[in-house]
Amino acid sequence: MDVIATTAIIGAILGFFSILWQIYTYLKEKEPIGNLAMNCQSNFLNGERYIIVTTKLENKSKSKFKVNIAQLFIDEGIGEKDLLSYPELRDTEKGHKDCKISEFAEKNYESIYPIHLLPKNYSDKFSKCVNLFYFSQQLSYIFPKQGYEETSIIFIPRDGFYRVMCIIKPNKGPCMCRSMIVPIIK
């Protein structure tokens, strides 16, 4: 009888610690492992409009990680200066762990814009996808407390207000997203 009671107590203790470990790993997965910052400047040169985007990525975790996907998505806004609207690409659907745009980028390793996710009223607006080559293909790992930056130049066809959205998907942990609105007016 003592052996059965001891085995039951040990099993209960191990079960309790197993549940604690699962809670810890779940919370660790939800915690962002990096810090993503973005700076955008609009400029004109010889009549051409362009945006200079500087993206900074820093490892805030205690372990190294690799960037699987690093992309910029640029879309033109609809409306007036005070009431602009952009396609809702960062919505998270029920049962999914990442936003629509991150899931699309993960399935398609090419630098293509998800036109099928755009509402009909955005069909004639400017949209573009740019791969951040240095982050996604040249860096092998980002070690703790290390940071890197990458600069991209995107040519824009006309004046307007543009949203620049950066999606970084590391090999572990949730995706990181940042966005900025950039006015381009002569």
Contact map, one row per residue, 1 for C-alpha under 8 A:
111110000000000000000000000000000000000000000000000000000000000000000000000000000000000000000000000000000000000000000000000000000000000000000000000000000000000000000000000000000000000000
111111000000000000000000000000000000000000000000000000000000000000000000000000000000000000000000000000000000000000000000000000000000000000000000000000000000000000000000000000000000000000
111111100000000000000000000000000000000000000000000000000000000000000000000000000000000000000000000000000000000000000000000000000000000000000000000000000000000000000000000000000000000000
111111110000000000000000000000000000000000000000000000000000000000000000000000000000000000000000000000000000000000000000000000000000000000000000000000000000000000000000000000000000000000
111111111000000000000000000000000000000000000000000000000000000000000000000000000000000000000000000000000000000000000000000000000000000000000000000000000000000000000000000000000000000000
011111111100000000000000000000000000000000000000000000000000000000000000000000000000000000000000000000000000000000000000000000000000000000000000000000000000000000000000000000000000000000
001111111110000000000000000000000000000000000000000000000000000000000000000000000000000000000000000000000000000000000000000000000000000000000000000000000000000000000000000000000000000000
000111111111000000000000000000000000000000000000000000000000000000000000000000000000000000000000000000000000000000000000000000000000000000000000000000000000000000000000000000000000000000
000011111111100000000000000000000000000000000000000000000000000000000000000000000000000000000000000000000000000000000000000000000000000000000000000000000000000000000000000000000000000000
000001111111110000000000000000000000000000000000000000000000000000000000000000000000000000000000000000000000000000000000000000000000000000000000000000000000000000000000000000000000000000
000000111111111000000000000000000000000000000000000000000000000000000000000000000000000000000000000000000000000000000000000000000000000000000000000000000000000000000000000000000000000000
000000011111111100000000000000000000000000000000000000000000000000000000000000000000000000000000000000000000000000000000000000000000000000000000000000000000000000000000000000000000000000
000000001111111110000000000000000000000000000000000000000000000000000000000000000000000000000000000000000000000000000000000000000000000000000000000000000000000000000000000000000000000000
000000000111111111000000000000000000000000000000000000000000000000000000000000000000000000000000000000000000000000000000000000000000000000000000000000000000000000000000000000000000000000
000000000011111111100000000000000000000000000000000000000000000000000000000000000000000000000000000000000000000000000000000000000000000000000000000000000000000000000000000000000000000000
000000000001111111110000000000000000000000000000000000000000000000000000000000000000000000000000000000000000000000000000000000000000000000000000000000000000000000000000000000000000000000
000000000000111111111000000000000000000000000000000000000000000000000000000000000000000000000000000000000000000000000000000000000000000000000000000000000000000000000000000000000000000000
000000000000011111111100000000000000000000000000000000000000000000000000000000000000000000000000000000000000000000000000000000000000000000000000000000000000000000000000000000000000000000
000000000000001111111110000000000000000000000000000000000000000000000000000000000000000000000000000000000000000000000000000000000000000000000000000000000000000000000000000000000000000000
000000000000000111111111000000000000000000000000000000000000000000000000000000000000000000000000000000000000000000000000000000000000000000000000000000000000000000000000000000000000000000
000000000000000011111111100000000000000000000000000000000000000000000000000000000000000000000000000000000000000000000000000000000000000000000000000000000000000000000000000000000000000000
000000000000000001111111110000000000000000000000000000000000000000000000000000000000000000000000000000000000000000000000000000000000000000000000000000000000000000000000000000000000000000
000000000000000000111111111000000000000000000000000000000000000000000000000000000000000000000000000000000000000000000000000000000000000000000000000000000000000000000000000000000000000000
000000000000000000011111111100000000000000000000000000000000000000000000000000000000000000000000000000000000000000000000000000000000000000000000000000000000000000000000000000000000000000
000000000000000000001111111110000000000000000000000000000000000000000000000000000000000000000000000000000000000000000000000000000000000000000000000000000000000000000000000000000000000000
000000000000000000000111111111000000000000000000000000000000000000000000000000000000000000000000000000000000000000000000000000000000000000000000000000000000000000000000000000000000000000
000000000000000000000011111111100000000000000000000000000000000000000000000000000000000000000000000000000000000000000000000000000000000000000000000000000000000000000000000000000000000000
000000000000000000000001111111100000000000000000000000000000000000000000000000000000000000000000000000000000000000000000000000000000000000000000000000000000000000000000000010000000000000
000000000000000000000000111111110000000000000000000000000000000000000000000000000000000000000000000000000000000000000000000000000000000000000000000000000000000000000000000111000000000000
000000000000000000000000011111110000000000000000000000000000000000000000000000000000000000000000000000000000000000000000000000000000000000000000000000000000000000000000000011000000000000
000000000000000000000000001111111000000000000000000000000000000000000000000000000000000000000000000000000000000000000000000000000000000000000000000000000000000000000000000011000000000000
000000000000000000000000000011111110000000000000000000000000000000000000000000000000000000000000000000000000000000000000000000000000000000000000000000000000000000000000000011110000000000
000000000000000000000000000000111110000000000000000000000011100000000000000000000000000000000000000000000000000000000000000000000000000000000000000000000000000000000000000011000000000000
000000000000000000000000000000011111000000000000000000001111100000000000000000000000000000000000000000000000000000000000000000000000000000000000000000000000000000000000000000010000000000
000000000000000000000000000000011111100000000000000000011111000000000000000000000000000000000000000000000000000000000000000000000000000000000000000000000000000000000000000000000000000000
000000000000000000000000000000000111110000000000000000111100000000000000000000000000000000000000000000000000000000000000000000000000000000000000000000000000000000000000000000011100000000
000000000000000000000000000000000011111000000000000000111000000000000000000000000000000000000000000000000000000000000000000000000000000000000000000000000000000000000000000000000100000000
000000000000000000000000000000000001111100000000000011110000000000000000000000000000000000000000000000000000000000000000000000000000000000000000000000000000000000000100000000000111000000
000000000000000000000000000000000000111110000000000011100000000000000000000000000000000000000000000000000000000000000000000000000000000000000000000000000000000000000000000000000000000000
000000000000000000000000000000000000011111000000001111000000000000000000000000000000000000000000000000000000000000000000000000000000000000000000000000000000000000000000000000000001010000
000000000000000000000000000000000000001111100000001110000000000000000000000000000000000000000000000000000000000000000000000000000000000000000000000000000000000000000000000000000000010000
000000000000000000000000000000000000000111110000111100000000000000000000000000000000000000000000000000000000000000000000000000000000000000000000000000000000000000000000000000000000011100
000000000000000000000000000000000000000011111000111100000000000000000000000000000000000000000000000000000000000000000000000000000000000000000000000000000000000000000000000000000000000100
000000000000000000000000000000000000000001111111110000000000000000000000000000000000000000000000000000000000000000000000000000000000000000000000000000000000000000000000000000000000000000
000000000000000000000000000000000000000000111111100000000000000000000000000000000000000000000000000000000000000000000000000000000000000000000000000000000000000000000000000000000000000000
000000000000000000000000000000000000000000011111000000000000000000000000000000000000000000000000000000000000000000000000000000000000000000000000000000000000000000000000000000000000000000
000000000000000000000000000000000000000000011111100000000000000000000000000000000000000000000000000000000000000000000000000000000000000000000000000000000000000000000000000000000000000000
000000000000000000000000000000000000000000011111110000000000000000000000000000000000000000000000000000000000000000000000000000000000000000000000000000000011100000000000000000000000000000
000000000000000000000000000000000000000001111011111000000000000000000000000000000000000000000000000000000000000000000000000000000000000000000000000000000011111000000000000000000000000100
000000000000000000000000000000000000000001110001111100000000000000000000000000000000000000000000000000000000000000000000000000000000000000000000000000001111000000000000000000000000000000
000000000000000000000000000000000000000111100000111110000000000000000000000000000000000000000000000000000000000000000000000000000000000000000000000000001111000000000000000000000000000000
000000000000000000000000000000000000000111100000011111000000000000000000000000000000000000000000000000000000000000000000000000000000000000000000000000111100000000000000000000000000000000
000000000000000000000000000000000000011110000000001111100000000000000000000000000000000000000000000000000000000000000000000000000000000000000000000000111100000000000000000000000000000000
000000000000000000000000000000000000011100000000000111110000000000000000000000000000000000000000000000000000000000000000000000000000000000000000000011110000000000000000000000000000000000
000000000000000000000000000000000001111000000000000011111000000000000000000000000000000000000000000000000000000000000000000000000000000000000000000011100000000000000100000000000000000000
000000000000000000000000000000000011110000000000000001111100000000000000000000000000000000000000000000000000000000000000000000000000000000000000001111000000000000000000000000000000000000
000000000000000000000000000000000111100000000000000000111110000000000000000000000000000000000000000000000000000000000000000000000000000000000000001110000000000000000000000000000000000000
000000000000000000000000000000000111000000000000000000011111000000000000000000000000000000000000000000000000000000000000000000000000000000000100111100000000000000000000000000000000000000
000000000000000000000000000000001110000000000000000000001111100110000000000000000000000000000000000000000000000000000000000000000000000000000111111000000000000000000000000000000000000000
000000000000000000000000000000001110000000000000000000000111110000000000000000000000000000000000000000000000000000000000000000000000000000000001100000000000000000000000000000000000000000
000000000000000000000000000000001100000000000000000000000011111100000000000000000000000000000000000000000000000000000000000000000000000000000001100000000000000000000000000000000000000000
000000000000000000000000000000000000000000000000000000000001111100000000000000000000000000000000000000000000000000000000000000000000000000000001000000000000000000000000000000000000000000
000000000000000000000000000000000000000000000000000000000000111110000000000000000000000000000000000000000000000000000000000000000000000000000011000000000000000000000000000000000000000000
000000000000000000000000000000000000000000000000000000000010111111000000000000000000000000000000000000000000000000000000000000000000000000001111000000000000000000000000000000000000000000
000000000000000000000000000000000000000000000000000000000010001111100000000000000000000000000000000000000000000000000000000000000000000000001110000000000000000000000000011100000000000000
000000000000000000000000000000000000000000000000000000000000000111110000000000000000000000000000000000000000000000000000000000000000000000111100000000000000000000000000011000000000000000
000000000000000000000000000000000000000000000000000000000000000011111100000000000000000000000000000000000000000000000000000000000000001100101000000000000000000000000001111000000000000000
000000000000000000000000000000000000000000000000000000000000000001111100000000000000000000000000000000000000000000000000000000000000000100000000000000000000000000000001111000000000000000
000000000000000000000000000000000000000000000000000000000000000000111110000000000000000000000000000000001100100000000000000000000000001100000000000000000000000000000011110000000000000000
000000000000000000000000000000000000000000000000000000000000000000111111000000000000000000000000000000000000000000000000000000000011101100000000000000000000000000000111100000000000000000
000000000000000000000000000000000000000000000000000000000000000000001111100000000000000000000000000000001000001000000000000000001111000000000000000000000000000000000111000000000000000000
000000000000000000000000000000000000000000000000000000000000000000000111110000000000000000000000000000000000000000000000000000001111000000000000000000000000000000011110000000000000000000
000000000000000000000000000000000000000000000000000000000000000000000011111000000000000000000000000000000000000010000000000000111100000000000000000000000000000000111110000000000000000000
000000000000000000000000000000000000000000000000000000000000000000000001111100000000000000000000000000000000000000000000000001111000000000000000000000000000000001111000000000000000000000
000000000000000000000000000000000000000000000000000000000000000000000000111110000000010000000000000000000000000000000000000011110000000000000000000000000000000001110000000000000000000000
000000000000000000000000000000000000000000000000000000000000000000000000011111000000010000000000000000000000000000000000000011100000000000000000000000000000000111100000000000000000000000
000000000000000000000000000000000000000000000000000000000000000000000000001111100001110000000000000000000000000000000000000010000000000000000000000000000000000111100000000000000000000000
000000000000000000000000000000000000000000000000000000000000000000000000000111110001110000000000000000000000000000000000010000000000000000000000000000000000000000000000000000000000000000
000000000000000000000000000000000000000000000000000000000000000000000000000011111011100000000000000000000000000000000000000000000000000000000000000000000000000000000000000000000000000000
000000000000000000000000000000000000000000000000000000000000000000000000000001111111000000000000000000000000000000000000000000000000000000000000000000000000000000000000000000000000000000
000000000000000000000000000000000000000000000000000000000000000000000000000000111111000000000000000000000000000000000000000000000000000000000000000000000000000010000000000000000000000000
000000000000000000000000000000000000000000000000000000000000000000000000000000011111000000000000000000000000000000000000000000000000000000000000000000000000000000000000000000000000000000
000000000000000000000000000000000000000000000000000000000000000000000000000000111111100000000000000000000000000000000000000000000000000000000000000000000000000000000000000000000000000000
000000000000000000000000000000000000000000000000000000000000000000000000000011111111110000000000000000000000000000000000000000000000000000000000000000000000000000000000000000000000000000
000000000000000000000000000000000000000000000000000000000000000000000000000011100011111000000000000000000000000000000000000000000000000000000000000000000000000000000000000000000000000000
000000000000000000000000000000000000000000000000000000000000000000000000001111000001111100000000000000000000000000000000000000000000000000000000000000000000000000100000000000000000000000
000000000000000000000000000000000000000000000000000000000000000000000000000000000000111110000000000000000000000000000110010000000000000000000000000000000000000000000000000000000000000000
000000000000000000000000000000000000000000000000000000000000000000000000000000000000011111100000000000000000000000000000000000000000000000000000000000000000000000000000000000000000000000
000000000000000000000000000000000000000000000000000000000000000000000000000000000000001111100000001110000000000000001000000000000000000000000000000000000000000000000000000000000000000000
000000000000000000000000000000000000000000000000000000000000000000000000000000000000000111110000001111000000000000000000000000000000000000000000000000000000000000000000000000000000000000
000000000000000000000000000000000000000000000000000000000000000000000000000000000000000111111000001100000000000000000000000000000000000000000000000000000000000000000000000000000000000000
000000000000000000000000000000000000000000000000000000000000000000000000000000000000000001111101111100000000000000000000000000000000000000000000000000000000000000000000000000000000000000
000000000000000000000000000000000000000000000000000000000000000000000000000000000000000000111111001100000000000000000000000000000000000000000000000000000000000000000000000000000000000000
000000000000000000000000000000000000000000000000000000000000000000000000000000000000000000011111000000000000000000000000000000000000000000000000000000000000000000000000000000000000000000
000000000000000000000000000000000000000000000000000000000000000000000000000000000000000000001111100000000000000000000000000000000000000000000000000000000000000000000000000000000000000000
000000000000000000000000000000000000000000000000000000000000000000000000000000000000000000011111111000000000000000000000000000000000000000000000000000000000000000000000000000000000000000
000000000000000000000000000000000000000000000000000000000000000000000000000000000000000000010011111000000000000000000000000000000000000000000000000000000000000000000000000001000000000000
000000000000000000000000000000000000000000000000000000000000000000000000000000000000000000010001111101100000000000000000000000000000000000000000000000000000000000000000000001100000000000
000000000000000000000000000000000000000000000000000000000000000000000000000000000000000011111001111111100000000000000000000000000000000000000000000000000000000000000000000000000000000000
000000000000000000000000000000000000000000000000000000000000000000000000000000000000000011111000011111110000000000000000000000000000000000000000000000000000000000000000000000000000000000
000000000000000000000000000000000000000000000000000000000000000000000000000000000000000011000000001111111000000001000000000000000000000000000000000000000000000000000010000000000000000000
000000000000000000000000000000000000000000000000000000000000000000000000000000000000000001000000011111111100000000000000000000000000000000000000000000000000000000000010100000100000000000
000000000000000000000000000000000000000000000000000000000000000000000000000000000000000000000000011111111110000000000000000000000000000000000000000000000000000000000000000000000000000000
000000000000000000000000000000000000000000000000000000000000000000000000000000000000000000000000000111111111000001000000000000000000000000000000000000000000000000000000000000000000000000
000000000000000000000000000000000000000000000000000000000000000000001010000000000000000000000000000011111111110000000000000000000000000000000000000000000000000000000000000000000000000000
000000000000000000000000000000000000000000000000000000000000000000001000000000000000000000000000000001111111100000000000000000000000000000000000000000000000000000000000100000000000000000
000000000000000000000000000000000000000000000000000000000000000000000000000000000000000000000000000000111111100000000000000000000000000000000000000000000000000000000000000000000000000000
000000000000000000000000000000000000000000000000000000000000000000000000000000000000000000000000000000011111111100000000000000000000000000000000000000000000000000000000000000000000000000
000000000000000000000000000000000000000000000000000000000000000000001000000000000000000000000000000000001111111000000000000000000000000000000000000000000000000000000000000000000000000000
000000000000000000000000000000000000000000000000000000000000000000000000000000000000000000000000000000001001111100000000000000000010000000000000000000000000000000000000000000000000000000
000000000000000000000000000000000000000000000000000000000000000000000010000000000000000000000000000000000001111110000000000000001110000000000000000000000000000000000000000000000000000000
000000000000000000000000000000000000000000000000000000000000000000000000000000000000000000000000000000000001011111000000000000011100000000000000000000000000000000000000000000000000000000
000000000000000000000000000000000000000000000000000000000000000000000000100000000000000000000000000000000000001111100000000000111000000000000000000000000000000000000000000000000000000000
000000000000000000000000000000000000000000000000000000000000000000000000000000000000000000000000000010010000000111111100000000000000000000000000000000000000000000000000000000000000000000
000000000000000000000000000000000000000000000000000000000000000000000000000000000000000000000000000000000000000011111100001000000000000000000000000000000000000000000000000000000000000000
000000000000000000000000000000000000000000000000000000000000000000000000000000000000000000000000000000000000000001111100000000000000000000000000000000000000000000000000000000000000000000
000000000000000000000000000000000000000000000000000000000000000000000000000000000000000010000000000000000000000001111110000000000000000000000000000000000000000000000000000000000000000000
000000000000000000000000000000000000000000000000000000000000000000000000000000000000001000000000000000000000000001111111011000000000000000000000000000000000000000000000000000000000000000
000000000000000000000000000000000000000000000000000000000000000000000000000000000000001000000000000000000000000000001111111000000000000000000000000000000000000000000000000000000000000000
000000000000000000000000000000000000000000000000000000000000000000000000000000000000000000000000000000000000000000000111111000000000000000000000000000000000000000000000000000000000000000
000000000000000000000000000000000000000000000000000000000000000000000000000000000000000000000000000000000000000000000011111100000000000000000000000000000000000000000000000000000000000000
000000000000000000000000000000000000000000000000000000000000000000000000000001000000001000000000000000000000000000000111111110000000000000000000000000000000000000000000000000000000000000
000000000000000000000000000000000000000000000000000000000000000000000000000000000000000000000000000000000000000000100111111110000000000000000000000000000000000000000000000000000000000000
000000000000000000000000000000000000000000000000000000000000000000000000000000000000000000000000000000000000000000000000111111000000000000000000000000000000000000000000000000000000000000
000000000000000000000000000000000000000000000000000000000000000000000000001110000000000000000000000000000000000000000000011111100000000000000000000000000000000000000000000000000000000000
000000000000000000000000000000000000000000000000000000000000000000000000011100000000000000000000000000000000000000000000000111110000000000000000000000000000100000000000000000000000000000
000000000000000000000000000000000000000000000000000000000000000000000000111100000000000000000000000000000000000010000000000011111000000000000000000000000000000000000000000000000000000000
000000000000000000000000000000000000000000000000000000000000000000000000111000000000000000000000000000000000000110000000000001111100000000000000000000000000000000000000000000000000000000
000000000000000000000000000000000000000000000000000000000000000000000011110000000000000000000000000000000000001110000000000000111110000000000000000000000000000000000000000000000000000000
000000000000000000000000000000000000000000000000000000000000000000000011100000000000000000000000000000000000001100000000000000011111000000000000000000000000000000000000000000000000000000
000000000000000000000000000000000000000000000000000000000000000000000111000000000000000000000000000000000000011000000000000000001111100100000000000000000000000000000000000000000000000000
000000000000000000000000000000000000000000000000000000000000000000000111000000000000000000000000000000000000000000000000000000000111111100000000000001010000000000000000000000000000000000
000000000000000000000000000000000000000000000000000000000000000000000100000000000000000000000000000000000000000000000000000000000011111111000000000000000000000000000000000000000000000000
000000000000000000000000000000000000000000000000000000000000000000000000000000000000000000000000000000000000000000000000000000000001111111100000000001000000000000000000000000000000000000
000000000000000000000000000000000000000000000000000000000000000000101100000000000000000000000000000000000000000000000000000000000001111111100000000001000000000000000000000000000000000000
000000000000000000000000000000000000000000000000000000000000000000111100000000000000000000000000000000000000000000000000000000000011111111100000000000000000000000000000000000000000000000
000000000000000000000000000000000000000000000000000000000000000000000000000000000000000000000000000000000000000000000000000000000000111111110000000000000000000000000000000000000000000000
000000000000000000000000000000000000000000000000000000000000000000000000000000000000000000000000000000000000000000000000000000000000111111110000000000000000000000000000000000000000000000
000000000000000000000000000000000000000000000000000000000000000001100000000000000000000000000000000000000000000000000000000000000000011111111100000000000000000000000000000000000000000000
000000000000000000000000000000000000000000000000000000000000000001000000000000000000000000000000000000000000000000000000000000000000000011111100000000000000000000000000000000000000000000
000000000000000000000000000000000000000000000000000000000000000111100000000000000000000000000000000000000000000000000000000000000000000000111110000000000000000000000000000000000000000000
000000000000000000000000000000000000000000000000000000000110000111000000000000000000000000000000000000000000000000000000000000000000000000111111011000000000000000000000000000000000000000
000000000000000000000000000000000000000000000000000000000010001110000000000000000000000000000000000000000000000000000000000000000000000000001111110000000000000000000000000000000000000000
000000000000000000000000000000000000000000000000000000000011111100000000000000000000000000000000000000000000000000000000000000000000000000000111110000000000000000000000000000000000000000
000000000000000000000000000000000000000000000000000000000111100000000000000000000000000000000000000000000000000000000000000000000000000000000011111000000000000000000000000000000000000000
000000000000000000000000000000000000000000000000000000000110000000000000000000000000000000000000000000000000000000000000000000000000000000000111111100000000000000000000000000000000000000
000000000000000000000000000000000000000000000000000000011110000000000000000000000000000000000000000000000000000000000000000000000000000000000100111110000000000000000000000000000000000000
000000000000000000000000000000000000000000000000000000011100000000000000000000000000000000000000000000000000000000000000000000000000000000000000011111000000000000000000000000000000000000
000000000000000000000000000000000000000000000000000001111000000000000000000000000000000000000000000000000000000000000000000000000000000000000000001111100000000000000000000000000000000000
000000000000000000000000000000000000000000000000000001110000000000000000000000000000000000000000000000000000000000000000000000000001011000000000000111110000000000000000000000000000000000
000000000000000000000000000000000000000000000000000111100000000000000000000000000000000000000000000000000000000000000000000000000000000000000000000011111000000000000000000000000000000000
000000000000000000000000000000000000000000000000000111000000000000000000000000000000000000000000000000000000000000000000000000000001000000000000000001111100000000000000000000000000000000
000000000000000000000000000000000000000000000000011110000000000000000000000000000000000000000000000000000000000000000000000000000000000000000000000000111110000000000000000000000000000000
000000000000000000000000000000000000000000000000011110000000000000000000000000000000000000000000000000000000000000000000000000000000000000000000000000011111000000000000000000000000000000
000000000000000000000000000000000000000000000001111000000000000000000000000000000000000000000000000000000000000000000000000000000000000000000000000000001111100000000000000000000000000000
000000000000000000000000000000000000000000000001111000000000000000000000000000000000000000000000000000000000000000000000000000000000000000000000000000000111111000000000000000000000000000
000000000000000000000000000000000000000000000001100000000000000000000000000000000000000000000000000000000000000000000000000001000000000000000000000000000011111000000000000000000000000000
000000000000000000000000000000000000000000000000100000000000000000000000000000000000000000000000000000000000000000000000000000000000000000000000000000000001111100000000000000000000000100
000000000000000000000000000000000000000000000000100000000000000000000000000000000000000000000000000000000000000000000000000000000000000000000000000000000001111110000000000000000000001111
000000000000000000000000000000000000000000000000000000000000000000000000000110000000000000000000000000000000000000000000000000000000000000000000000000000000011111000000000000000000001110
000000000000000000000000000000000000000000000000000000000000000000000000000110001000000000000000000000000000000000000000000000000000000000000000000000000000001111100000000000000000111100
000000000000000000000000000000000000000000000000000000000000000000000000011110000000000000000000000000000000000000000000000000000000000000000000000000000000000111110000000000000000111100
000000000000000000000000000000000000000000000000000000000000000000000000111110000000010000000000000000000000000000000000000000000000000000000000000000000000000011111000000000000011110000
000000000000000000000000000000000000000000000000000000000000000000000001111000000000000000000000000000000000000000000000000000000000000000000000000000000000000001111100000000000011110000
000000000000000000000000000000000000000000000000000000000000000000000001110000000000000000000000000000000000000000000000000000000000000000000000000000000000000000111110000000001111000000
000000000000000000000000000000000000010000000000000000100000000000000111100000000000000000000000000000000000000000000000000000000000000000000000000000000000000000011111000000001110000000
000000000000000000000000000000000000000000000000000000000000000000001111100000000000000000000000000011000000000000000000000000000000000000000000000000000000000000001111100000111100000000
000000000000000000000000000000000000000000000000000000000000000000111110000000000000000000000000000000000000000000000000000000000000000000000000000000000000000000000111110000111000000000
000000000000000000000000000000000000000000000000000000000000000000111100000000000000000000000000000001000100000000000000000000000000000000000000000000000000000000000011111001110000000000
000000000000000000000000000000000000000000000000000000000000000011111000000000000000000000000000000000000000000000000000000000000000000000000000000000000000000000000001111111100000000000
000000000000000000000000000000000000000000000000000000000000000011110000000000000000000000000000000000000000000000000000000000000000000000000000000000000000000000000000111110000000000000
000000000000000000000000000010000000000000000000000000000000000010000000000000000000000000000000000000000000000000000000000000000000000000000000000000000000000000000000011111000000000000
000000000000000000000000000111111000000000000000000000000000000000000000000000000000000000000000000000000000000000000000000000000000000000000000000000000000000000000000011111100000000000
000000000000000000000000000011111000000000000000000000000000000000000000000000000000000000000000110000000000000000000000000000000000000000000000000000000000000000000000110111110000000000
000000000000000000000000000000010000000000000000000000000000000000000000000000000000000000000000010001000000000000000000000000000000000000000000000000000000000000000011110011111000000000
000000000000000000000000000000010101000000000000000000000000000000000000000000000000000000000000000000000000000000000000000000000000000000000000000000000000000000000011100001111100000000
000000000000000000000000000000000001000000000000000000000000000000000000000000000000000000000000000000000000000000000000000000000000000000000000000000000000000000001111000000111110000000
000000000000000000000000000000000001110000000000000000000000000000000000000000000000000000000000000000000000000000000000000000000000000000000000000000000000000000001110000000011111000000
000000000000000000000000000000000000010000000000000000000000000000000000000000000000000000000000000000000000000000000000000000000000000000000000000000000000000000111100000000001111100000
000000000000000000000000000000000000010100000000000000000000000000000000000000000000000000000000000000000000000000000000000000000000000000000000000000000000000000111000000000000111110000
000000000000000000000000000000000000000000000000000000000000000000000000000000000000000000000000000000000000000000000000000000000000000000000000000000000000000011110000000000000011111000
000000000000000000000000000000000000000111000000000000000000000000000000000000000000000000000000000000000000000000000000000000000000000000000000000000000000000011110000000000000001111100
000000000000000000000000000000000000000001000000000000000000000000000000000000000000000000000000000000000000000000000000000000000000000000000000000000000000001111000000000000000000111110
000000000000000000000000000000000000000001100000100000000000000000000000000000000000000000000000000000000000000000000000000000000000000000000000000000000000011111000000000000000000011111
000000000000000000000000000000000000000000000000000000000000000000000000000000000000000000000000000000000000000000000000000000000000000000000000000000000000001100000000000000000000001111
000000000000000000000000000000000000000000000000000000000000000000000000000000000000000000000000000000000000000000000000000000000000000000000000000000000000001000000000000000000000000111
